Amino acid sequence: MSDVTFTVFGRPQPQGSTRPFTVKTKSGFKTVVTSANKNLKPWRQELAWVAGQAMAGEIIVRPHPVSISVEFYFDRPASLPKKIRVNTKRPDLDKLCRALCDSLIGICYEDDSQIVRLCASKAYGAPERTEVRVSVEDSPLFDPKPSWRAIEVEGAPV
């Protein structure tokens, strides 16, 4: 498998903290977990759809290691001085990566535990977007026979 690259346009969303709360039901109580970021779900859906198109129904199966390279681009605030070139504002890079990696489960790879290398950055750039490259990691500790195997994913384009 060669590297798969894709770009998702729109503002990248972090996977923030989740909030659990209890709801009373007829049979007792039920715990519901919600995300603190209301924009996360639509962004993850867009990310999953674009990734599915790029993967064309193929998936990297266990135990094959996965490498991900990602760049998150945000609009530069007009009030930001021009001498500042690095994006040190929110959202946190680790929360952006968490949202990305969780979104690609079952689309690019079976489980995010397969990720052995993650190279991520955030920067200012227009339009706001996320650029992703997913590949099978070459590892001297892993026997590459077979290097990877494709399986069909239900509902994915063939």
Biotite code that builds the C-alpha atoms (Angstrom):
import biotite.structure as struc

atoms = struc.array([
    struc.Atom([0.000, 0.000, 0.000], chain_id="A", res_id=1, res_name="MET", atom_name="CA", element="C"),
    struc.Atom([1.338, 3.384, -0.866], chain_id="A", res_id=2, res_name="SER", atom_name="CA", element="C"),
    struc.Atom([0.696, 6.419, 1.285], chain_id="A", res_id=3, res_name="ASP", atom_name="CA", element="C"),
    struc.Atom([-2.877, 7.645, 1.302], chain_id="A", res_id=4, res_name="VAL", atom_name="CA", element="C"),
    struc.Atom([-3.239, 11.411, 1.490], chain_id="A", res_id=5, res_name="THR", atom_name="CA", element="C"),
    struc.Atom([-6.357, 13.509, 1.801], chain_id="A", res_id=6, res_name="PHE", atom_name="CA", element="C"),
    struc.Atom([-7.431, 17.004, 2.784], chain_id="A", res_id=7, res_name="THR", atom_name="CA", element="C"),
    struc.Atom([-10.486, 17.945, 4.812], chain_id="A", res_id=8, res_name="VAL", atom_name="CA", element="C"),
    struc.Atom([-11.556, 21.557, 4.388], chain_id="A", res_id=9, res_name="PHE", atom_name="CA", element="C"),
    struc.Atom([-13.101, 23.406, 7.313], chain_id="A", res_id=10, res_name="GLY", atom_name="CA", element="C"),
    struc.Atom([-11.983, 24.379, 10.790], chain_id="A", res_id=11, res_name="ARG", atom_name="CA", element="C"),
    struc.Atom([-10.317, 21.451, 12.603], chain_id="A", res_id=12, res_name="PRO", atom_name="CA", element="C"),
    struc.Atom([-12.109, 20.582, 15.827], chain_id="A", res_id=13, res_name="GLN", atom_name="CA", element="C"),
    struc.Atom([-10.531, 19.268, 19.029], chain_id="A", res_id=14, res_name="PRO", atom_name="CA", element="C"),
    struc.Atom([-11.904, 16.318, 20.919], chain_id="A", res_id=15, res_name="GLN", atom_name="CA", element="C"),
    struc.Atom([-12.399, 18.037, 24.220], chain_id="A", res_id=16, res_name="GLY", atom_name="CA", element="C"),
    struc.Atom([-13.476, 16.673, 27.506], chain_id="A", res_id=17, res_name="SER", atom_name="CA", element="C"),
    struc.Atom([-16.593, 14.578, 27.751], chain_id="A", res_id=18, res_name="THR", atom_name="CA", element="C"),
    struc.Atom([-19.322, 15.208, 30.289], chain_id="A", res_id=19, res_name="ARG", atom_name="CA", element="C"),
    struc.Atom([-21.224, 12.297, 31.824], chain_id="A", res_id=20, res_name="PRO", atom_name="CA", element="C"),
    struc.Atom([-24.636, 12.762, 33.366], chain_id="A", res_id=21, res_name="PHE", atom_name="CA", element="C"),
    struc.Atom([-27.350, 10.435, 34.619], chain_id="A", res_id=22, res_name="THR", atom_name="CA", element="C"),
    struc.Atom([-30.828, 10.222, 33.117], chain_id="A", res_id=23, res_name="VAL", atom_name="CA", element="C"),
    struc.Atom([-33.776, 8.528, 34.773], chain_id="A", res_id=24, res_name="LYS", atom_name="CA", element="C"),
    struc.Atom([-35.436, 5.881, 32.607], chain_id="A", res_id=25, res_name="THR", atom_name="CA", element="C"),
    struc.Atom([-38.355, 3.476, 33.146], chain_id="A", res_id=26, res_name="LYS", atom_name="CA", element="C"),
    struc.Atom([-35.957, 0.686, 34.073], chain_id="A", res_id=27, res_name="SER", atom_name="CA", element="C"),
    struc.Atom([-33.713, 2.774, 36.329], chain_id="A", res_id=28, res_name="GLY", atom_name="CA", element="C"),
    struc.Atom([-30.894, 5.157, 35.543], chain_id="A", res_id=29, res_name="PHE", atom_name="CA", element="C"),
    struc.Atom([-28.726, 5.481, 32.462], chain_id="A", res_id=30, res_name="LYS", atom_name="CA", element="C"),
    struc.Atom([-25.395, 7.283, 32.115], chain_id="A", res_id=31, res_name="THR", atom_name="CA", element="C"),
    struc.Atom([-25.075, 9.474, 29.022], chain_id="A", res_id=32, res_name="VAL", atom_name="CA", element="C"),
    struc.Atom([-21.755, 10.903, 27.852], chain_id="A", res_id=33, res_name="VAL", atom_name="CA", element="C"),
    struc.Atom([-21.697, 14.062, 25.749], chain_id="A", res_id=34, res_name="THR", atom_name="CA", element="C"),
    struc.Atom([-18.887, 16.012, 24.143], chain_id="A", res_id=35, res_name="SER", atom_name="CA", element="C"),
    struc.Atom([-18.183, 19.555, 25.253], chain_id="A", res_id=36, res_name="ALA", atom_name="CA", element="C"),
    struc.Atom([-17.591, 20.570, 21.600], chain_id="A", res_id=37, res_name="ASN", atom_name="CA", element="C"),
    struc.Atom([-20.817, 20.754, 19.553], chain_id="A", res_id=38, res_name="LYS", atom_name="CA", element="C"),
    struc.Atom([-18.838, 21.191, 16.299], chain_id="A", res_id=39, res_name="ASN", atom_name="CA", element="C"),
    struc.Atom([-16.866, 17.971, 16.770], chain_id="A", res_id=40, res_name="LEU", atom_name="CA", element="C"),
    struc.Atom([-19.401, 15.510, 15.354], chain_id="A", res_id=41, res_name="LYS", atom_name="CA", element="C"),
    struc.Atom([-19.894, 17.232, 11.951], chain_id="A", res_id=42, res_name="PRO", atom_name="CA", element="C"),
    struc.Atom([-16.116, 17.647, 11.535], chain_id="A", res_id=43, res_name="TRP", atom_name="CA", element="C"),
    struc.Atom([-15.475, 13.999, 12.405], chain_id="A", res_id=44, res_name="ARG", atom_name="CA", element="C"),
    struc.Atom([-18.171, 12.919, 9.952], chain_id="A", res_id=45, res_name="GLN", atom_name="CA", element="C"),
    struc.Atom([-16.588, 14.987, 7.172], chain_id="A", res_id=46, res_name="GLU", atom_name="CA", element="C"),
    struc.Atom([-13.157, 13.615, 8.068], chain_id="A", res_id=47, res_name="LEU", atom_name="CA", element="C"),
    struc.Atom([-14.461, 10.034, 8.005], chain_id="A", res_id=48, res_name="ALA", atom_name="CA", element="C"),
    struc.Atom([-16.195, 10.538, 4.654], chain_id="A", res_id=49, res_name="TRP", atom_name="CA", element="C"),
    struc.Atom([-13.123, 12.058, 2.965], chain_id="A", res_id=50, res_name="VAL", atom_name="CA", element="C"),
    struc.Atom([-10.855, 9.368, 4.461], chain_id="A", res_id=51, res_name="ALA", atom_name="CA", element="C"),
    struc.Atom([-13.236, 6.654, 3.251], chain_id="A", res_id=52, res_name="GLY", atom_name="CA", element="C"),
    struc.Atom([-13.094, 8.057, -0.271], chain_id="A", res_id=53, res_name="GLN", atom_name="CA", element="C"),
    struc.Atom([-9.288, 8.145, -0.169], chain_id="A", res_id=54, res_name="ALA", atom_name="CA", element="C"),
    struc.Atom([-8.979, 4.601, 1.230], chain_id="A", res_id=55, res_name="MET", atom_name="CA", element="C"),
    struc.Atom([-11.431, 3.252, -1.387], chain_id="A", res_id=56, res_name="ALA", atom_name="CA", element="C"),
    struc.Atom([-12.743, 0.548, 0.952], chain_id="A", res_id=57, res_name="GLY", atom_name="CA", element="C"),
    struc.Atom([-9.305, -0.721, 2.002], chain_id="A", res_id=58, res_name="GLU", atom_name="CA", element="C"),
    struc.Atom([-8.199, -0.849, 5.603], chain_id="A", res_id=59, res_name="ILE", atom_name="CA", element="C"),
    struc.Atom([-4.870, -1.527, 7.318], chain_id="A", res_id=60, res_name="ILE", atom_name="CA", element="C"),
    struc.Atom([-5.463, -4.568, 9.488], chain_id="A", res_id=61, res_name="VAL", atom_name="CA", element="C"),
    struc.Atom([-3.765, -5.659, 12.695], chain_id="A", res_id=62, res_name="ARG", atom_name="CA", element="C"),
    struc.Atom([-0.966, -6.184, 13.525], chain_id="A", res_id=63, res_name="PRO", atom_name="CA", element="C"),
    struc.Atom([0.399, -3.881, 10.827], chain_id="A", res_id=64, res_name="HIS", atom_name="CA", element="C"),
    struc.Atom([1.799, -0.632, 12.252], chain_id="A", res_id=65, res_name="PRO", atom_name="CA", element="C"),
    struc.Atom([0.420, 2.698, 11.007], chain_id="A", res_id=66, res_name="VAL", atom_name="CA", element="C"),
    struc.Atom([2.158, 6.019, 10.522], chain_id="A", res_id=67, res_name="SER", atom_name="CA", element="C"),
    struc.Atom([0.171, 9.271, 10.411], chain_id="A", res_id=68, res_name="ILE", atom_name="CA", element="C"),
    struc.Atom([1.376, 12.699, 9.402], chain_id="A", res_id=69, res_name="SER", atom_name="CA", element="C"),
    struc.Atom([-1.088, 15.565, 9.868], chain_id="A", res_id=70, res_name="VAL", atom_name="CA", element="C"),
    struc.Atom([-1.073, 19.332, 9.520], chain_id="A", res_id=71, res_name="GLU", atom_name="CA", element="C"),
    struc.Atom([-3.909, 21.439, 10.925], chain_id="A", res_id=72, res_name="PHE", atom_name="CA", element="C"),
    struc.Atom([-4.353, 24.891, 9.388], chain_id="A", res_id=73, res_name="TYR", atom_name="CA", element="C"),
    struc.Atom([-6.285, 27.727, 11.019], chain_id="A", res_id=74, res_name="PHE", atom_name="CA", element="C"),
    struc.Atom([-7.164, 31.235, 9.846], chain_id="A", res_id=75, res_name="ASP", atom_name="CA", element="C"),
    struc.Atom([-4.764, 33.834, 11.175], chain_id="A", res_id=76, res_name="ARG", atom_name="CA", element="C"),
    struc.Atom([-6.548, 36.292, 13.500], chain_id="A", res_id=77, res_name="PRO", atom_name="CA", element="C"),
    struc.Atom([-6.508, 39.816, 12.067], chain_id="A", res_id=78, res_name="ALA", atom_name="CA", element="C"),
    struc.Atom([-5.522, 41.197, 15.458], chain_id="A", res_id=79, res_name="SER", atom_name="CA", element="C"),
    struc.Atom([-2.419, 38.994, 15.690], chain_id="A", res_id=80, res_name="LEU", atom_name="CA", element="C"),
    struc.Atom([0.860, 40.915, 15.232], chain_id="A", res_id=81, res_name="PRO", atom_name="CA", element="C"),
    struc.Atom([2.679, 39.990, 12.007], chain_id="A", res_id=82, res_name="LYS", atom_name="CA", element="C"),
    struc.Atom([5.870, 39.137, 13.891], chain_id="A", res_id=83, res_name="LYS", atom_name="CA", element="C"),
    struc.Atom([4.092, 36.100, 15.414], chain_id="A", res_id=84, res_name="ILE", atom_name="CA", element="C"),
    struc.Atom([4.407, 33.240, 12.938], chain_id="A", res_id=85, res_name="ARG", atom_name="CA", element="C"),
    struc.Atom([3.698, 30.176, 15.057], chain_id="A", res_id=86, res_name="VAL", atom_name="CA", element="C"),
    struc.Atom([0.209, 29.127, 16.129], chain_id="A", res_id=87, res_name="ASN", atom_name="CA", element="C"),
    struc.Atom([0.360, 28.784, 19.917], chain_id="A", res_id=88, res_name="THR", atom_name="CA", element="C"),
    struc.Atom([-3.347, 29.493, 20.405], chain_id="A", res_id=89, res_name="LYS", atom_name="CA", element="C"),
    struc.Atom([-6.072, 27.011, 21.214], chain_id="A", res_id=90, res_name="ARG", atom_name="CA", element="C"),
    struc.Atom([-7.051, 24.341, 20.350], chain_id="A", res_id=91, res_name="PRO", atom_name="CA", element="C"),
    struc.Atom([-4.415, 22.027, 21.805], chain_id="A", res_id=92, res_name="ASP", atom_name="CA", element="C"),
    struc.Atom([-2.567, 19.907, 19.269], chain_id="A", res_id=93, res_name="LEU", atom_name="CA", element="C"),
    struc.Atom([-3.012, 16.712, 21.291], chain_id="A", res_id=94, res_name="ASP", atom_name="CA", element="C"),
    struc.Atom([-6.807, 17.140, 21.365], chain_id="A", res_id=95, res_name="LYS", atom_name="CA", element="C"),
    struc.Atom([-6.852, 17.735, 17.593], chain_id="A", res_id=96, res_name="LEU", atom_name="CA", element="C"),
    struc.Atom([-4.850, 14.526, 17.114], chain_id="A", res_id=97, res_name="CYS", atom_name="CA", element="C"),
    struc.Atom([-7.164, 12.578, 19.416], chain_id="A", res_id=98, res_name="ARG", atom_name="CA", element="C"),
    struc.Atom([-10.193, 13.634, 17.357], chain_id="A", res_id=99, res_name="ALA", atom_name="CA", element="C"),
    struc.Atom([-8.430, 12.745, 14.110], chain_id="A", res_id=100, res_name="LEU", atom_name="CA", element="C"),
    struc.Atom([-7.154, 9.336, 15.252], chain_id="A", res_id=101, res_name="CYS", atom_name="CA", element="C"),
    struc.Atom([-10.508, 8.317, 16.740], chain_id="A", res_id=102, res_name="ASP", atom_name="CA", element="C"),
    struc.Atom([-12.303, 9.388, 13.543], chain_id="A", res_id=103, res_name="SER", atom_name="CA", element="C"),
    struc.Atom([-10.178, 7.121, 11.366], chain_id="A", res_id=104, res_name="LEU", atom_name="CA", element="C"),
    struc.Atom([-10.863, 3.915, 13.351], chain_id="A", res_id=105, res_name="ILE", atom_name="CA", element="C"),
    struc.Atom([-12.534, 1.384, 11.073], chain_id="A", res_id=106, res_name="GLY", atom_name="CA", element="C"),
    struc.Atom([-11.834, 3.525, 8.008], chain_id="A", res_id=107, res_name="ILE", atom_name="CA", element="C"),
    struc.Atom([-8.041, 3.638, 7.710], chain_id="A", res_id=108, res_name="CYS", atom_name="CA", element="C"),
    struc.Atom([-7.085, 1.099, 10.382], chain_id="A", res_id=109, res_name="TYR", atom_name="CA", element="C"),
    struc.Atom([-8.794, -1.333, 12.725], chain_id="A", res_id=110, res_name="GLU", atom_name="CA", element="C"),
    struc.Atom([-7.743, 0.316, 15.973], chain_id="A", res_id=111, res_name="ASP", atom_name="CA", element="C"),
    struc.Atom([-5.775, 3.396, 16.976], chain_id="A", res_id=112, res_name="ASP", atom_name="CA", element="C"),
    struc.Atom([-3.411, 1.157, 18.950], chain_id="A", res_id=113, res_name="SER", atom_name="CA", element="C"),
    struc.Atom([-1.871, 0.360, 15.525], chain_id="A", res_id=114, res_name="GLN", atom_name="CA", element="C"),
    struc.Atom([-0.495, 3.902, 15.326], chain_id="A", res_id=115, res_name="ILE", atom_name="CA", element="C"),
    struc.Atom([3.216, 3.730, 16.057], chain_id="A", res_id=116, res_name="VAL", atom_name="CA", element="C"),
    struc.Atom([4.256, 7.079, 14.602], chain_id="A", res_id=117, res_name="ARG", atom_name="CA", element="C"),
    struc.Atom([2.345, 10.362, 14.677], chain_id="A", res_id=118, res_name="LEU", atom_name="CA", element="C"),
    struc.Atom([3.822, 13.557, 13.280], chain_id="A", res_id=119, res_name="CYS", atom_name="CA", element="C"),
    struc.Atom([1.528, 16.543, 13.823], chain_id="A", res_id=120, res_name="ALA", atom_name="CA", element="C"),
    struc.Atom([1.664, 20.304, 13.519], chain_id="A", res_id=121, res_name="SER", atom_name="CA", element="C"),
    struc.Atom([-0.681, 23.260, 13.531], chain_id="A", res_id=122, res_name="LYS", atom_name="CA", element="C"),
    struc.Atom([-0.142, 26.478, 11.652], chain_id="A", res_id=123, res_name="ALA", atom_name="CA", element="C"),
    struc.Atom([-1.844, 29.517, 10.228], chain_id="A", res_id=124, res_name="TYR", atom_name="CA", element="C"),
    struc.Atom([-3.052, 29.125, 6.669], chain_id="A", res_id=125, res_name="GLY", atom_name="CA", element="C"),
    struc.Atom([-6.034, 29.759, 4.473], chain_id="A", res_id=126, res_name="ALA", atom_name="CA", element="C"),
    struc.Atom([-8.330, 28.045, 3.880], chain_id="A", res_id=127, res_name="PRO", atom_name="CA", element="C"),
    struc.Atom([-8.756, 26.278, 7.215], chain_id="A", res_id=128, res_name="GLU", atom_name="CA", element="C"),
    struc.Atom([-8.107, 22.599, 6.609], chain_id="A", res_id=129, res_name="ARG", atom_name="CA", element="C"),
    struc.Atom([-6.558, 19.343, 7.785], chain_id="A", res_id=130, res_name="THR", atom_name="CA", element="C"),
    struc.Atom([-3.993, 17.583, 5.591], chain_id="A", res_id=131, res_name="GLU", atom_name="CA", element="C"),
    struc.Atom([-3.456, 13.910, 6.427], chain_id="A", res_id=132, res_name="VAL", atom_name="CA", element="C"),
    struc.Atom([-1.105, 11.160, 5.225], chain_id="A", res_id=133, res_name="ARG", atom_name="CA", element="C"),
    struc.Atom([-1.682, 7.584, 6.419], chain_id="A", res_id=134, res_name="VAL", atom_name="CA", element="C"),
    struc.Atom([0.757, 4.790, 5.625], chain_id="A", res_id=135, res_name="SER", atom_name="CA", element="C"),
    struc.Atom([1.917, 1.375, 6.742], chain_id="A", res_id=136, res_name="VAL", atom_name="CA", element="C"),
    struc.Atom([4.967, 1.938, 8.905], chain_id="A", res_id=137, res_name="GLU", atom_name="CA", element="C"),
    struc.Atom([8.174, 0.278, 7.761], chain_id="A", res_id=138, res_name="ASP", atom_name="CA", element="C"),
    struc.Atom([9.590, -1.320, 10.860], chain_id="A", res_id=139, res_name="SER", atom_name="CA", element="C"),
    struc.Atom([12.611, -3.592, 11.222], chain_id="A", res_id=140, res_name="PRO", atom_name="CA", element="C"),
    struc.Atom([10.799, -5.255, 14.108], chain_id="A", res_id=141, res_name="LEU", atom_name="CA", element="C"),
    struc.Atom([7.825, -6.253, 11.989], chain_id="A", res_id=142, res_name="PHE", atom_name="CA", element="C"),
    struc.Atom([7.745, -8.996, 9.357], chain_id="A", res_id=143, res_name="ASP", atom_name="CA", element="C"),
    struc.Atom([6.156, -7.333, 6.323], chain_id="A", res_id=144, res_name="PRO", atom_name="CA", element="C"),
    struc.Atom([4.732, -10.557, 4.805], chain_id="A", res_id=145, res_name="LYS", atom_name="CA", element="C"),
    struc.Atom([2.095, -9.702, 3.741], chain_id="A", res_id=146, res_name="PRO", atom_name="CA", element="C"),
    struc.Atom([2.789, -5.968, 3.985], chain_id="A", res_id=147, res_name="SER", atom_name="CA", element="C"),
    struc.Atom([-0.907, -5.328, 4.435], chain_id="A", res_id=148, res_name="TRP", atom_name="CA", element="C"),
    struc.Atom([-4.217, -6.869, 3.524], chain_id="A", res_id=149, res_name="ARG", atom_name="CA", element="C"),
    struc.Atom([-7.318, -5.125, 2.256], chain_id="A", res_id=150, res_name="ALA", atom_name="CA", element="C"),
    struc.Atom([-10.751, -6.017, 3.544], chain_id="A", res_id=151, res_name="ILE", atom_name="CA", element="C"),
    struc.Atom([-14.062, -4.667, 2.400], chain_id="A", res_id=152, res_name="GLU", atom_name="CA", element="C"),
    struc.Atom([-15.797, -2.256, 4.727], chain_id="A", res_id=153, res_name="VAL", atom_name="CA", element="C"),
    struc.Atom([-19.595, -2.206, 4.686], chain_id="A", res_id=154, res_name="GLU", atom_name="CA", element="C"),
    struc.Atom([-20.932, 0.918, 3.043], chain_id="A", res_id=155, res_name="GLY", atom_name="CA", element="C"),
    struc.Atom([-17.531, 2.043, 1.803], chain_id="A", res_id=156, res_name="ALA", atom_name="CA", element="C"),
    struc.Atom([-17.168, 2.797, -1.907], chain_id="A", res_id=157, res_name="PRO", atom_name="CA", element="C"),
    struc.Atom([-15.393, 0.081, -3.858], chain_id="A", res_id=158, res_name="VAL", atom_name="CA", element="C"),
])
